[in-house]
Structures are given as C-alpha cells and as structure tokens.
Amino acid sequence: MIPEQQARNLLEEHGINSLPVNPIALAETLDVSVQVHDYGSAFEGMLVVNADSILLGINSRVQNQHRKKFTCAHELGHLTMDIGVDGGTFQCAGKDMESYSKKVDVVEVRANRFAAELLLPKFLIETSVKDNELSWKSIKDLAASGDVSLTAAAKKFIEHTDEACALVVSENKMIKWFQASPNFLFKMDTDGRVLSDASKANGMFANGRAMSDFEEVSALTWISSGSAKRDDKILEWSLPLDSYGRVLTLLWDDQGIAEENIEKEMDGDSDNSFDPKYGWETPTFHRSKRKR
Ligand SMILES: [Zn+2]
C-alpha cells in the first residue's frame, strides 16, 4: 500500500475529517508519549518502540512550528509502516525530512510522503484545489487551512491540480528541486542548475520586486531546449526570498504549449528548432528516425 493511503487510513480510523490535522494529538490517541526535548544536533525527530511503550521525540531545537508538526507526522509514518513486532528505533535528521529525492533513503522518503498526506489528505483538499485558480493566494489559503508551510501546501496543490504547472525551489540561485503537476509536459534539467538571469526568481536573490501575478517569460528561461522552442512562452510567479533563503516559483504552461510541441513532433511537423544536444525523448519512432 502506498504511504499516502496508509496516512489516509490512519485518519479515517480516528475519524479525522477536517483541517487542520494535529499530529501530536493523533499520536497521543495512539498511546504514544510525545516529548519535546533538546536532543542536541544529531537528529530532529526520533521514535523508540519497545514492548510496553512508544516514545516520539521532537527536538526542541526545531524552532518552526510547521516543521515540528511535520517531524511528528514523519515519525508517525515510521510507527505505521516501519516498526515490526520486535519494536525499533528511528533517529531522523533534518536532511531526511527535507528531501523527496532518490538520494535519500527510501524509508525516509516514504515517511515524508506519509507525513505530507497526513497533514493535507487528498479527501480533504482535492475538490478545493481543483475549484481554485492556480495562484500563490490559493496556495497560501491552503497552507493556512492546513496550518502547514507554504512549501508543503504548494506540493499538494501541484499534485492535485489539473493545470499544467510546476513548483521550483531555488537556493543560492541554484535550482534545488522541482515538482511538476501531472499535466506539466515540459522537461527540465534541474540537477545543480543555476537560475537563468532572465528568470524572475534570479532577481529575487537580489531583492527583486514582489510579484502580484504571473508574468510571461521565455520558456527556455526554465525549460530544457530539448522540450521547448525559441519562441515558446511560459508564465512565472516567484516569491521573494523566504526566511530559509529560498525562492519559491510557480511555472504555468497555461496555453498547453508542451502538449502542442509533442503533437507536432509526432506529426512530423517539427520546425527543427529543438537543440539536438539534449535529444528528444518522445516519441521513440521519431528518435530512431533522427539517428539515420
Ligand atoms: Zn525518519
């Protein structure tokens, strides 16, 4: 069973059907002792399960309230999915909770997916996400109703929206990670990529002006040239630098240009302006044609 389903089942078993979800209260109903304590710098959250007790520790050095909640939800993920009959112990560092990438241990990624769903479960947010327009205002409203961080709300919004959009998180003018919605068909090379000078996000690191809506930029500002053409446009809405030193960006292919490009390519109607060094991944029959 996927971790999201495990989280939804836990909520359902305890009759939780409104936001915000309080994971600490939920832990207590599971007979878990929750302790907020200064554990030093080795880990942010821990779980110790033995024959007659369950201890869930949250490091008091974690200042941010949303982060504390997420840490608690993450440990509940281990309790639900990773503890066998003999009990067990988990000590989870900050980096375990930040990343959903392949570089992080699969058990930690699973606990993060569980935690994200526990705090903003599909059955409580999907309808409102689909009914609300894509904007930072909608995402801020979602964050407020779930009492979660803006990043957590943005991830879930992107997961459920029908719009072709993506969330990009940048740090030190580098793309740290991005998440695309199911309908976002552009491809992005993100590994260690430096932000283009032409992006609004780049300007935010130099105290750029606040944006109150999407603005059009060349798609190639963000999208790899294997999947966007010279004249393609995309909408960007970046927020000013946050207290973690990050810039959050929404990208929106509101015209469905990526899909058009793929269709044209399949029809053999390409104007050959794709940069061949990136190759073109779909469709395969076209790639084989190109090799000749
Ligand atoms: Zn963990």
Boltz pocket constraint, residues with backbone or C-beta under 6 A from the ligand:
constraints:
  - pocket:
      binder: B
      contacts: [[A, 74], [A, 78], [A, 90], [A, 91], [A, 92], [A, 96], [A, 107], [A, 108], [A, 111]]
      max_distance: 6.0
